Amino acid sequence: MQPIDKAKLCLKTIRERKAVDPVLLHVEDLTSVTDYFLITSGNSTRQVQAIMRHLQNTLREAGFRPYGTEGEQEGHWVLMDYGDVVIHIFYQPLREFYDLEGLWIEAPEVKTGDKA
């Protein structure tokens, strides 16, 4: 599976749990860490955790294992590292505070054409 296909699978999966304003950024030319950042949020810490669990289960079923996951207990900012795709799931007020989209403003947003 190509990195863009994995990123789109992640995007589809988080939308199934009503993730708030998902943004998929292509950062391959800006960092050596990953190819894509998927940034989204939930309206509560429980929703953040539900999005994270659903994504973990879906990716596990597809044969992917994370290199690391941080923040799952608190549900304020969950970071999931799947190599070529790194997912950030925020509790909405923290997403606004950290403004990752602003930090990566040079990164082109991947338009999928199927906004939820």
C-alpha positions in Angstrom: 0.0 0.0 0.0 1.3 3.4 -1.0 1.7 6.1 1.7 -1.1 8.2 0.2 -3.5 5.1 0.3 -2.6 4.5 4.0 -3.3 8.2 4.7 -6.6 8.1 2.9 -7.6 4.9 4.8 -6.8 6.8 8.1 -8.9 9.8 6.9 -11.8 7.6 6.0 -11.6 5.7 9.4 -11.5 8.8 11.6 -14.5 10.3 9.7 -16.4 7.2 10.8 -16.1 8.4 14.3 -17.1 12.0 13.4 -13.7 13.5 13.7 -13.8 17.3 13.7 -12.2 19.1 10.7 -9.7 16.5 9.5 -6.8 17.9 7.6 -4.3 15.8 5.6 -1.0 17.5 4.9 1.7 16.2 2.5 4.9 17.0 4.4 7.3 14.7 2.5 9.3 17.6 1.0 9.5 19.4 4.3 10.6 16.8 6.8 12.4 13.4 6.8 10.2 12.2 9.6 7.1 11.2 7.6 5.2 11.7 4.3 1.8 12.8 5.7 0.4 14.4 8.8 -3.3 13.8 9.5 -4.6 16.4 12.0 -8.0 16.2 13.5 -9.9 16.7 16.7 -12.7 15.6 18.9 -15.2 17.6 21.0 -14.3 15.6 24.1 -11.5 13.5 25.5 -13.8 10.5 25.1 -14.3 11.2 21.5 -10.6 11.6 21.0 -10.0 8.2 22.6 -12.8 6.6 20.5 -11.3 8.0 17.3 -7.9 6.6 18.3 -9.2 3.2 19.2 -11.2 2.8 16.0 -8.2 3.9 14.0 -5.9 1.5 15.8 -8.3 -1.4 15.2 -8.8 -0.6 11.5 -5.0 -0.3 10.8 -4.3 -3.4 12.8 -6.8 -5.3 10.6 -5.1 -3.9 7.5 -1.8 -5.2 8.8 -0.2 -2.0 10.1 1.5 -1.7 13.5 2.4 1.7 15.1 5.9 2.7 15.7 4.5 4.5 18.8 1.5 6.0 20.3 1.4 8.8 22.9 -1.3 10.5 24.9 -4.0 7.8 24.7 -4.7 7.8 28.4 -5.4 11.5 28.8 -7.1 12.0 25.4 -5.9 15.6 25.1 -3.4 15.1 22.2 -3.0 11.6 20.8 0.0 11.1 18.6 0.0 7.9 16.5 3.2 7.2 14.4 2.7 4.8 11.5 5.9 5.6 9.7 4.8 7.3 6.5 1.7 8.7 8.2 1.6 10.4 11.6 -1.8 11.1 13.1 -2.5 13.9 15.6 -5.9 13.7 17.3 -6.6 16.7 19.6 -9.2 17.7 22.1 -10.5 20.7 20.2 -9.3 23.5 22.5 -5.8 22.1 22.4 -5.8 21.9 18.6 -6.5 25.6 18.5 -3.8 26.3 21.0 -1.0 24.3 19.3 -2.1 25.2 15.8 -0.1 22.5 13.9 -1.7 23.6 10.7 -0.2 27.0 11.2 3.3 25.5 11.9 3.1 23.5 8.7 1.5 26.2 6.6 3.9 25.4 3.7 2.7 21.8 3.5 0.1 21.3 0.7 -3.3 20.0 1.9 -4.4 16.8 0.2 -7.9 17.3 -1.1 -10.0 14.2 -1.2 -13.2 15.6 -2.4 -15.4 13.8 0.1 -15.7 16.2 3.0 -17.7 14.8 5.9 
